[in-house]
């Protein structure tokens, strides 16, 4: 079949990503859309990329357009403690705008303050902007790099919303159909689908689907996407199933056309793969693999997905898997470096693990705060006076101070130091005793053993904190 646009029939000359480039899609096909309609669909590709940006940023998914730089696109969220926007990806967090800290009157009608910025260029731009507004401002001294520990980060997830989210899912299905079965994609029976994906006209083509066995083996790659397109001979339905991160599942009814035999194509896509050919596994079947009939009432089906908690459970499960993945990759990174450096003796080991706990201090802060929350909950049900006093002290001494340079109070800074010291000592001891393998490293950085080690150190330190209980 000639390379013609499946929408208008003119020459298809654009290099369309079959799976959205921003989600890690690497493969392209020049025979699906003309340049005009490729551009017309760019908004929908952007919609699904934006909806999944948080998960992509945490996993370190590098979009195909960023492959040359290796830059992971950050997600913008709001720090609940400061009400300011932050950029977040798998390796860093930074404020979108400069922060003014510790303002003080200087006694001469002016004031001094600390300006927290991400770079010298950002500081210079801030000063230039203030001067343009008529302010006499100058930099008196330059500080050093500091780690900032944000509190709760807030953002909005709108996965497959009925307006544009499900249209974006239908667009992905439409593109995969054209890539797999170009004859089906050009049938007149798909005109209504194309009008829907292009202009939003008509509706009821795509819907959320609870996790359901498609009869195939699991992908075998963490966080893989699966796309199935096919034609079912039993009821003539052309269909697609799309699973993102093995967590969010959708079905699309693309159209109905007579067929003598069933056929389907399955694509397993690894968004973490950097290069071809291991990014996609394609398998062809002579039956309608994974076919799901359309529910009678899509609105009721969507409402049931939300009210039943399936959608929220899918998000929570994916978040937990991402945290586990991050802990695993972090532990593996440090173990590789440990093997390369091979520190000999307690002093060299201590220097290595001091750097480790410094770089992983945000992770250890999470362990510390998780222990404190669980201890406070536990102590609320006990009559032990010492435990109740320690619990009251934990509640009274906040670990957070949004106005400080690092987001921590003096008390929180002290407990973080106690926590990192305890983990460092445990790591050094385990290393010298040849007990430090992948599992042990993971558990100390984010599991029960790490929380226990931190917790014992925090409890010991809290016994020395003057009681604030009344």
C-alpha positions in Angstrom: 0.0 0.0 0.0 1.3 3.5 -0.8 2.5 5.7 2.0 -0.6 7.9 2.3 -1.9 9.8 5.3 -4.6 7.7 7.1 -6.6 10.9 7.7 -6.6 12.8 4.4 -5.0 10.4 1.8 -2.2 12.7 0.7 1.4 11.6 0.7 2.5 10.6 4.2 5.9 12.2 4.7 6.3 12.9 8.4 8.4 10.7 10.7 5.7 9.8 13.3 6.7 8.2 16.6 4.5 5.1 16.8 4.6 5.4 20.6 4.9 8.9 22.0 8.6 10.0 22.0 8.1 11.7 25.4 7.2 8.4 27.0 10.3 6.7 25.7 9.1 5.6 22.3 12.0 5.2 19.9 10.5 3.8 16.7 9.1 5.9 13.9 7.0 5.3 10.8 6.9 7.7 7.8 3.8 6.1 6.3 1.1 7.1 8.7 0.4 10.8 8.7 1.2 13.8 6.5 3.0 16.7 8.1 -0.2 18.7 8.6 -1.9 15.9 10.5 1.2 14.8 12.4 1.3 18.4 13.7 -2.4 18.3 14.4 -1.9 15.4 16.7 1.1 16.8 18.6 -1.3 18.3 21.2 -2.7 14.9 22.1 0.8 13.4 22.3 1.6 16.3 24.7 -1.5 15.6 26.8 -0.5 12.0 27.6 3.1 13.0 28.1 2.1 15.6 30.6 -0.3 13.3 32.5 2.5 10.7 32.9 5.4 13.2 33.4 5.6 12.6 37.2 6.1 8.9 36.7 8.5 9.4 33.8 10.6 11.9 35.8 10.8 9.6 38.8 11.9 6.6 36.7 14.4 8.6 34.7 12.7 8.0 31.3 14.6 10.0 28.6 12.3 11.1 25.8 13.5 10.2 22.3 13.9 13.9 21.5 16.2 14.3 24.5 18.2 11.1 23.8 21.3 13.1 22.6 21.5 15.0 25.9 20.2 12.3 28.2 18.2 14.9 30.1 15.1 13.7 32.0 12.3 16.2 31.7 11.3 17.3 35.2 7.8 17.6 36.6 6.7 20.8 38.3 5.0 20.3 41.7 4.2 22.5 44.7 6.0 22.3 48.0 3.2 22.3 50.5 5.4 24.0 53.2 6.4 27.0 51.1 3.6 27.0 48.5 6.3 27.4 45.8 6.9 25.4 42.6 9.7 22.9 42.4 11.2 20.9 39.6 11.6 17.2 40.3 13.2 14.4 38.4 14.9 11.1 39.3 18.1 12.8 40.4 17.4 16.3 41.7 14.9 18.8 43.0 15.1 22.5 42.7 12.9 25.6 43.1 11.5 27.1 39.9 12.1 30.6 41.2 14.7 32.2 43.6 13.7 32.2 47.3 14.3 35.0 49.7 15.3 33.8 53.2 16.1 35.5 56.5 15.2 39.1 55.7 16.5 41.6 58.2 16.5 45.4 58.5 20.0 46.8 58.4 19.3 49.9 60.5 19.9 52.2 57.5 16.5 52.0 55.9 17.4 48.9 53.9 17.5 45.2 54.5 19.7 42.2 54.0 18.5 38.7 53.0 19.8 35.3 51.8 18.9 34.5 48.2 18.5 30.8 47.5 19.1 30.1 43.8 20.0 27.2 41.5 23.0 28.9 39.8 25.0 32.1 39.7 23.2 33.0 36.5 19.9 32.8 38.2 21.2 35.1 41.0 22.5 37.7 38.4 19.1 37.6 36.6 17.3 38.2 39.9 19.5 41.2 40.8 19.1 42.7 37.2 15.3 42.3 37.5 15.3 44.1 40.9 17.4 46.9 39.6 15.1 47.4 36.6 12.3 47.9 39.2 14.4 50.7 40.8 15.8 48.8 43.7 19.4 49.3 44.8 20.5 45.8 45.3 23.9 44.1 45.3 25.4 40.8 46.2 27.6 41.1 49.3 28.9 37.5 49.5 28.4 34.1 47.9 27.5 31.1 49.9 28.0 27.4 49.1 25.8 24.6 47.7 23.2 23.3 50.1 20.7 20.5 50.0 17.1 21.4 50.4 14.6 18.9 51.9 11.1 19.6 50.7 8.0 18.6 52.7 5.0 17.1 51.0 4.9 17.8 47.3 1.5 18.3 45.7 0.4 17.9 42.1 -2.5 16.8 40.0 -2.9 13.5 38.2 -5.4 13.3 35.4 -4.8 10.0 33.9 -7.0 9.3 30.9 -9.6 12.0 31.7 -12.7 11.8 29.6 -12.0 15.0 27.6 -8.5 14.9 26.1 -6.9 12.0 28.1 -9.0 9.2 26.5 -8.7 10.9 23.1 -4.9 10.7 23.6 -5.2 7.0 24.4 -7.4 6.5 21.3 -4.8 8.4 19.2 -2.1 6.0 20.4 -4.3 3.0 19.4 -5.0 4.6 16.0 -1.4 5.1 15.3 -0.4 1.5 16.3 -3.2 0.1 14.2 -1.8 2.1 11.2 1.6 0.8 12.0 0.5 -2.8 12.4 -2.4 -3.2 9.9 -2.3 -0.3 7.4 -5.2 -1.8 5.5 -7.5 -1.6 8.6 -6.4 1.9 9.4 -7.6 3.2 6.0 -11.1 1.6 6.1 -14.0 4.0 5.9 -15.5 2.3 9.0 -12.8 4.2 11.1 -13.9 7.6 10.0 -15.8 8.3 13.2 -12.7 7.3 15.3 -10.5 9.7 13.3 -13.0 12.5 13.7 -12.9 11.9 17.5 -9.1 11.8 17.8 -8.7 14.8 15.5 -11.5 17.1 16.6 -13.1 15.5 19.7 -16.3 14.9 17.8 -18.4 11.8 18.7 -17.2 9.9 21.8 -17.4 6.6 23.5 -14.4 4.9 21.9 -12.0 4.5 24.8 -12.4 3.6 28.5 -10.6 2.6 31.6 -10.2 -1.1 32.2 -9.5 -2.8 35.5 -6.4 -5.0 35.4 -7.4 -8.1 33.5 -5.4 -11.1 32.2 -4.8 -10.8 28.5 -3.7 -14.4 28.3 -0.1 -13.5 27.6 3.1 -13.8 29.6 4.2 -10.8 31.6 6.4 -8.3 29.8 9.5 -9.2 31.9 10.7 -5.6 32.1 9.8 -3.3 35.0 7.4 -0.5 34.1 6.9 -1.7 30.5 4.0 -0.6 28.4 2.0 -3.1 26.4 -0.1 -2.2 23.3 -2.4 -4.7 21.6 -4.2 -4.0 18.3 -6.4 -6.5 16.5 -9.5 -7.5 14.6 -12.0 -9.9 16.2 -13.8 -12.1 13.7 -16.5 -13.1 16.2 -18.1 -9.6 16.2 -16.0 -7.8 13.5 -14.6 -5.3 16.1 -11.3 -3.6 15.5 -9.9 -3.0 19.0 -6.9 -2.0 21.0 -5.7 -2.5 24.6 -3.1 -0.2 26.1 -1.4 -0.8 29.5 1.0 1.9 30.7 3.7 1.0 33.3 1.7 -2.3 33.8 -0.5 -0.1 36.0 -3.0 1.9 34.0 -5.2 -0.1 31.6 -7.4 1.1 28.7 -9.4 -0.4 25.9 -10.3 1.3 22.6 -13.0 0.2 20.2 -11.7 1.6 16.9 -14.5 0.5 14.6 -16.5 -2.4 13.1 -15.7 -4.0 9.8 -16.4 -7.5 8.3 -13.5 -9.9 8.7 -13.1 -13.7 7.9 -10.3 -14.3 10.4 -9.0 -12.8 13.6 -5.6 -11.3 13.9 -3.7 -9.2 16.4 -0.3 -7.6 17.1 1.3 -7.2 20.6 4.0 -4.6 21.3 5.9 -4.7 24.6 7.7 -1.4 25.0 10.5 -0.8 27.6 10.6 3.0 28.3 13.9 2.6 30.2 15.7 1.2 27.2 18.1 3.7 25.7 18.5 2.2 22.3 17.1 -0.2 19.7 16.5 -3.1 19.3 15.7 -4.0 22.9 13.2 -1.2 23.3 10.3 -3.1 21.7 9.3 -6.7 21.3 6.6 -7.3 18.7 4.6 -10.5 18.4 1.9 -11.4 15.8 -1.0 -13.7 16.5 -3.7 -15.3 14.4 -6.4 -14.7 17.0 -7.9 -11.7 18.8 -5.5 -11.6 21.8 -6.7 -9.7 24.8 -10.1 -8.7 23.3 -12.5 -6.9 25.7 -16.1 -6.1 24.7 -17.2 -2.5 25.3 -19.3 -1.9 28.5 -22.9 -0.9 27.9 -22.5 2.4 29.8 -19.0 3.9 29.6 -19.8 6.7 32.1 -21.0 4.3 34.7 -18.0 2.1 34.0 -15.7 5.1 34.5 -17.5 6.1 37.7 -17.2 2.6 39.0 -13.4 2.6 38.4 -13.1 5.8 40.5 -15.6 5.0 43.3 -14.3 1.4 43.7 -10.8 2.7 44.4 -9.2 0.8 41.5 -7.7 4.0 40.0 -6.2 5.2 43.3 -4.9 1.7 44.0 -3.2 1.6 40.6 -1.4 4.9 41.4 -0.4 3.8 44.9 0.9 0.5 43.6 2.9 2.2 40.9 4.4 4.7 43.3 5.5 1.9 45.6 7.1 0.0 42.7 9.0 3.2 41.7 10.3 3.7 45.2 11.5 0.1 45.3 13.1 0.5 41.9 14.9 3.7 43.0 16.2 2.0 46.1 17.4 -1.0 44.1 19.2 1.1 41.5 20.7 3.4 44.2 22.1 0.4 46.1 23.5 -1.2 43.0 25.2 2.1 42.0 26.9 2.4 45.4 27.9 -1.3 45.5 29.5 -0.9 42.0 31.5 2.1 43.2 32.4 0.3 46.4 33.8 -2.6 44.4 35.7 -0.3 42.2 37.3 1.7 45.1 37.8 -1.3 47.4 38.5 0.8 50.6 40.9 -1.0 52.9 40.4 -0.6 56.6 37.9 1.4 58.8 39.2 4.8 57.9 38.9 4.5 54.2 35.5 2.7 54.5 34.4 5.5 56.8 35.3 8.1 54.2 33.4 6.3 51.5 30.2 5.7 53.5 30.3 9.3 54.8 30.0 10.4 51.2 27.2 7.9 50.6 25.0 9.0 53.6 25.6 12.6 52.6 24.4 12.1 49.1 21.5 9.9 50.2 20.5 12.1 53.2 17.0 12.8 51.7 16.3 9.1 51.6 17.5 8.7 55.3 15.3 11.7 56.3 12.3 9.8 54.9 13.3 6.8 57.1 13.6 9.1 60.1 10.2 10.7 59.6 8.6 7.4 58.9 9.9 6.0 62.2 8.7 9.1 64.1 5.2 8.8 62.7 5.0 5.1 63.5 6.4 5.6 67.0 3.9 8.4 67.8 1.0 6.1 66.6 2.4 3.3 68.7 2.9 5.4 71.8 -0.6 6.8 71.6 -1.9 3.3 72.7 0.5 2.8 75.6 0.5 3.9 79.2 4.3 3.8 79.5 5.4 7.3 80.8 8.8 7.3 79.2 7.4 6.4 75.8 4.6 8.9 76.1 7.1 11.6 77.0 9.3 10.8 74.0 6.3 10.8 71.8 5.2 14.2 73.1 8.7 15.5 72.4 8.6 14.2 68.8 5.2 15.8 68.2 6.3 19.1 69.8 9.7 19.5 68.0 8.9 19.9 64.4 11.6 18.7 62.0 10.5 21.2 59.3 11.1 24.9 58.9 10.1 26.2 55.5 11.9 29.5 56.1 15.3 27.9 56.6 18.0 27.3 54.0 17.5 23.5 53.9 13.8 23.3 54.9 14.6 21.8 58.3 14.4 23.1 61.8 17.4 23.0 64.1 15.9 20.0 65.8 15.3 18.2 62.4 18.8 19.0 61.3 20.1 17.4 64.5 18.0 14.3 64.1 19.1 13.9 60.5 22.7 14.1 61.6 22.0 11.4 64.2 20.3 9.2 61.6 23.0 9.5 58.9 25.7 8.8 61.5 23.9 5.6 62.6 23.4 4.4 59.1 27.0 5.1 58.2 28.3 3.2 61.2 26.1 0.2 60.3 27.3 0.3 56.7 30.9 0.4 57.8 30.4 -2.4 60.2 28.6 -4.6 57.6 31.2 -3.9 55.0 34.1 -4.8 57.2 32.3 -7.9 58.3 31.6 -8.8 54.7 27.8 -8.7 55.2 27.1 -5.9 52.7 25.4 -7.3 49.7 22.7 -5.9 47.4 19.8 -6.8 49.6 21.4 -5.5 52.8 22.3 -2.2 51.1 18.7 -1.8 49.9 17.3 -2.5 53.3 19.6 -0.1 55.1 18.7 2.7 52.6 15.0 2.2 52.7 13.7 -0.9 54.4 13.0 -2.2 57.8 16.6 -2.6 58.9 17.4 1.0 57.9 14.3 2.3 59.8 15.3 0.2 62.9 18.8 1.6 62.8 17.7 5.1 62.5 14.9 4.6 65.0 17.2 3.4 67.7 19.5 6.3 67.2 16.6 8.8 67.3 15.1 7.3 70.4 18.5 7.5 72.2 18.8 11.2 71.2 15.2 12.0 72.1 15.8 10.8 75.7 18.3 13.7 76.0 15.9 16.3 74.6 14.2 18.4 77.4 10.6 17.5 77.8 8.0 19.9 76.3 5.1 17.9 77.6 2.7 19.7 79.9 
